[in-house]
Amino acid sequence: MAMKKGILALAISAALGVSTTAYADIVIGVAGPHTGPSAAIGEQYWRGASLAAEDINAAGGINGEKIKLVKGDDACEPKQAVTVANRLVDQEEVVGVIGHYCSSSTIPASEVYEDAGVLTITPGSTNPLVTERKLEIMFRLCGRDDQQGQVAADYIIDRLKATKVAIIHDKDTYGQGLADAAKARLNQRGVTEVLYEGLTRGEKDFNALVTKLRNLKTEVVYFGGLHPEAGPLVRQMREQGLNANFISGDGIVTDAFVTTAGGPQFAKGVLMTFGADPRVIPEGKAVVERLRATGYEPEGYTLYSYAALQVMAAAFKAVESTDGVEASTWLKANPVQTVMGKKEFDTKGDLKVTDYVMYQWDDQGKYHQQP
């Protein structure tokens, strides 16, 4: 009976000249570590993208259709990232993805999106290979490790005047890639590291490593990795009386770093590279104020994620389609205005201009851009 009623309704609609086309939402995935040790970054992604979707929908959506966001939780695990990518493409039928975060997840997942023609913009994956594989649909809204590693190395030499530098990494695509970039620059400028060593993700006891660092009279510890390991490492350094400068990259740009370090007293003085603070850019002032009004501080990648959805929406609107290849071609030829200012991409999908600077954590558990 239900089928007969449906057929009858279609017949009546056709007779009356009424369109029966159903317009689906534009489904966009937000992929990253929504659970697990790096879930704080996943929350940044989700908060930023959610507010951007709300604002874009309020302004009419994309080509008259509303954005619907769906989460893709990879927990920063490569195999899980591929499973997530396949689900987003096959079951959720996404036309775009904001993500992933860990480069080791983004690289394999992006192969799935490439095959499906799904436009992909990562707010935070910095390994050069993300955009060096000649994929048509892959973009990033952040810089690259070979850029931020150089900034860190130059800071170590020019500002800290250090010569006894230890380089530690977490053996992951992002962490080791960043460490290697800093190492290459240090070596190029005549500084040979006193130690180059990897630790294991999930490890918490670094006392043996700290003892080794002390014996080497290390002046600077450069760490390539994420906050779950960076926090305990710096705490154990301080507990053993090793006051060497601790420097890392954008993998610790979350207040969760302070928690894993055991409090502001241990995080104090830690240095890190990250893009120029997007919270002070005039174009994003209203968005920052709205997020703060909800009790949420838009740290780290929050505004990067908001801007990523703005970029994606602008491309889809410009080509009047959600075709990933068409949108990609347009993005490589046209600038986009975002909450982080004007963004332009090269033919690889990288930003034409990046702005890595140095930050330092204070005794209140907050980070500040260094002059």
C-alpha positions, 0 to 999 in steps of 0.5 A, a space after each residue: 500500500 505504501 508503494 502504491 501511495 508513493 507511485 500515486 504521489 509521483 504521478 500526481 506531481 508529474 501531472 501538476 508539473 511539480 518537481 520531485 527532485 530532493 536536494 541533499 545536504 552537502 556532506 563534509 567530513 571532519 577527520 582527525 583524532 576525535 578520541 585518543 591521546 590527541 583528541 584535544 586537536 580533534 576538538 579544535 578541528 570540530 569547533 572551528 569547522 562547526 562554527 564555519 558551517 553554521 555561518 556559511 549555512 546562515 548566509 545561504 549555504 553552498 550553491 543553495 544547499 546546507 552543509 552537513 558535517 560528519 566526524 571521522 575519528 582516526 585517533 592518529 592511527 594510519 590504518 584507522 585513517 584509511 578505514 575512516 576515509 573509506 567510510 566517509 567516501 562510501 557510506 557518508 558520501 562526502 564531497 569534501 574533507 577537512 583533515 586529517 591531523 597526523 601526517 601519518 594518517 593524512 598521507 594514506 587517507 588522501 589516496 582514498 580521497 584522490 581516487 574518489 575525487 573528494 577535495 581535501 584540506 588539512 588544517 595541520 598536517 605538515 610533512 612535505 609528502 602530504 603535497 609532494 605526491 602530485 595529488 589533484 585534490 590535496 591542500 593544506 592550510 598550514 606550513 611544512 616541516 621543512 619550513 618550521 624545522 628551519 625556523 627552529 634551528 635558526 632560533 637555536 643558533 641565532 637566539 640561544 647560541 647553543 651548540 650542544 643540541 639533542 634531537 629526539 623524535 617519536 618515530 612517526 611521519 610527522 615527528 621524525 620528519 620535523 626532527 630531521 628538518 631541524 637536524 638538516 638545518 643545524 648541520 648545514 649551519 655547522 652544529 652537529 647534534 650530541 644525540 639523535 634518538 627516537 622514543 615510542 608513542 605512548 611511552 611515559 617513562 623517559 628517565 633513562 633518556 633524561 639521564 643520558 641528556 644530562 650526561 651529555 650536558 645538553 643545552 637544547 632538547 629539540 623534540 619532534 612529536 606530539 604533546 602526549 609524549 612531550 609533556 612527560 619528557 619535559 616534566 622528567 627533565 625538570 624533575 631531574 634538574 635538567 634545565 636545558 631549553 625544550 623546543 618542539 613544533 606545532 604538535 604541542 599547540 594545545 593546553 593539553 600539553 600543560 596537562 600532560 606536563 603535570 602543570 604550568 610549572 613544568 611547561 613554563 619556558 617551553 618553546 614551540 614553532 607555529 604560525 603567527 597567532 590567528 587569534 589576533 588577525 583582524 579578519 577573525 576578530 568576530 569569530 574569536 569573540 563568539 567562541 570565547 563567549 561560549 567559554 572556549 578559547 580558539 587555540 591551535 587549529 580552531 581557526 585553521 579549521 574554520 578557514 579550511 571550510 571557508 576555502 572549500 565553500 568558496 571553491 564549490 561556489 565558484 565552480 557551481 559544483 562539488 566536483 573536487 577536481 574542478 574546485 582544486 583547479 580553481 583554488 590553485 588559480 584564485 585567492 580566498 579571503 578567510 578568518 586568517 586573511 587572504 590565502 593563496 595556494 601553489 600548484 602542489 596545494 601548499 600555501 604560497 606564504 607561510 608565517 612560522 614564528 616562535 612561541 613560549 609557554 608561561 607560568 599560567 599555562 598559556 603560550 605567547 608569540 615571541 618578539 
